[in-house]
Amino acid sequence: MRTALLRTIARVTSTALVGGIAAVGAVTLPAHAATGTVVTDSGTGVAIRSGNATSFASVGNQPNGAVEIDCQIYGEPVTGKFGRSLVWDHIPGKGFITDSYVNTGSTGLVAPLCASNPRADKAIAWYSSRSGSTAYQGYCEKAAENSYGKDLVWGSAKIDWNDAVSRGVAHPGDLHPPKGALVFWDLAAPYGHVGLAKGDGTFWATSVSGAIGTRALPYFNSYLGWAWPNF
């Protein structure tokens, strides 16, 4: 069974809050920022990337030890020192590192959600460049995965949705999915249907007037809800 936002090693928090300010040694961080500790078996630290996936360019290296996190975002799942995680931490002035190598004291978000989501922007651009295409008719799950540079992860949209439900990370009936989230419908039994949220109440999907297109939610009947992609 695939899991997300799960750590196989228990975490101990490294953040001390003093009057709304996080204190790390002699350094004070803005309120709402968080701290963590990068831990790798090699001791060489973790790659800093320009986006929230391993496909983005490496722009540096974050060494083992304390690190400031100003925001976090969901992205490509990575298995590291603390298990498998979809969370990516943004290091101020540097870029993103996978949270799977960072001890933050939590299995979820400890900092505000980042305003930008580079991986989602690429997925949205993938759909946009194929607007009107019929090449993916009957293959909505394949389209969703391909938009994120993945393929053959789930057998159908309904299996993908059921995975999110089983992990407790689905958002049933919520018509306000964030940019980059997958949106699901209970159509074409038993396969279901899936599209990609644009973050403004609209989505991209196949089978919109017979092709890849964009509409306002819910559009199709039997809307199920949304979940972050587990791939």
Secondary structure in CASP SS format (residue, H / E / C, confidence):
PFRMAT SS
TARGET T0000
AUTHOR 0000-0000-0000
METHOD secondary structure of the structure
MODEL  1
M C 1.00
R C 1.00
T C 1.00
A C 1.00
L C 1.00
L E 1.00
R C 1.00
T C 1.00
I C 1.00
A C 1.00
R C 1.00
V C 1.00
T C 1.00
S C 1.00
T C 1.00
A E 1.00
L E 1.00
V E 1.00
G C 1.00
G C 1.00
I E 1.00
A E 1.00
A E 1.00
V E 1.00
G C 1.00
A C 1.00
V E 1.00
T E 1.00
L E 1.00
P C 1.00
A C 1.00
H C 1.00
A C 1.00
A E 1.00
T E 1.00
G E 1.00
T E 1.00
V E 1.00
V C 1.00
T C 1.00
D C 1.00
S C 1.00
G C 1.00
T C 1.00
G C 1.00
V E 1.00
A E 1.00
I E 1.00
R E 1.00
S C 1.00
G C 1.00
N C 1.00
A C 1.00
T C 1.00
S C 1.00
F C 1.00
A C 1.00
S E 1.00
V E 1.00
G E 1.00
N E 1.00
Q E 1.00
P C 1.00
N C 1.00
G E 1.00
A E 1.00
V E 1.00
E E 1.00
I E 1.00
D C 1.00
C E 1.00
Q E 1.00
I E 1.00
Y E 1.00
G E 1.00
E E 1.00
P E 1.00
V E 1.00
T E 1.00
G E 1.00
K C 1.00
F C 1.00
G E 1.00
R E 1.00
S E 1.00
L E 1.00
V E 1.00
W E 1.00
D E 1.00
H E 1.00
I E 1.00
P C 1.00
G C 1.00
K C 1.00
G E 1.00
F E 1.00
I E 1.00
T E 1.00
D H 1.00
S H 1.00
Y H 1.00
V E 1.00
N E 1.00
T C 1.00
G C 1.00
S C 1.00
T C 1.00
G C 1.00
L C 1.00
V C 1.00
A C 1.00
P C 1.00
L E 1.00
C C 1.00
A C 1.00
S C 1.00
N C 1.00
P H 1.00
R H 1.00
A H 1.00
D H 1.00
K H 1.00
A H 1.00
I H 1.00
A H 1.00
W H 1.00
Y H 1.00
S H 1.00
S C 1.00
R C 1.00
S C 1.00
G C 1.00
S C 1.00
T C 1.00
A C 1.00
Y C 1.00
Q C 1.00
G C 1.00
Y C 1.00
C H 1.00
E H 1.00
K H 1.00
A H 1.00
A H 1.00
E H 1.00
N H 1.00
S H 1.00
Y C 1.00
G C 1.00
K C 1.00
D C 1.00
L C 1.00
V C 1.00
W C 1.00
G C 1.00
S C 1.00
A H 1.00
K H 1.00
I H 1.00
D H 1.00
W H 1.00
N H 1.00
D H 1.00
A H 1.00
V H 1.00
S H 1.00
R C 1.00
G C 1.00
V C 1.00
A C 1.00
H E 1.00
P E 1.00
G C 1.00
D C 1.00
L C 1.00
H C 1.00
P C 1.00
P C 1.00
K C 1.00
G C 1.00
A C 1.00
L E 1.00
V E 1.00
F E 1.00
W E 1.00
D C 1.00
L C 1.00
A C 1.00
A C 1.00
P C 1.00
Y C 1.00
G C 1.00
H E 1.00
V E 1.00
G E 1.00
L E 1.00
A E 1.00
K C 1.00
G C 1.00
D C 1.00
G C 1.00
T E 1.00
F E 1.00
W E 1.00
A E 1.00
T E 1.00
S E 1.00
V E 1.00
S C 1.00
G C 1.00
A E 1.00
I E 1.00
G E 1.00
T E 1.00
R E 1.00
A E 1.00
L C 1.00
P C 1.00
Y C 1.00
F C 1.00
N C 1.00
S C 1.00
Y E 1.00
L E 1.00
G E 1.00
W E 1.00
A E 1.00
W C 1.00
P C 1.00
N C 1.00
F C 1.00
END
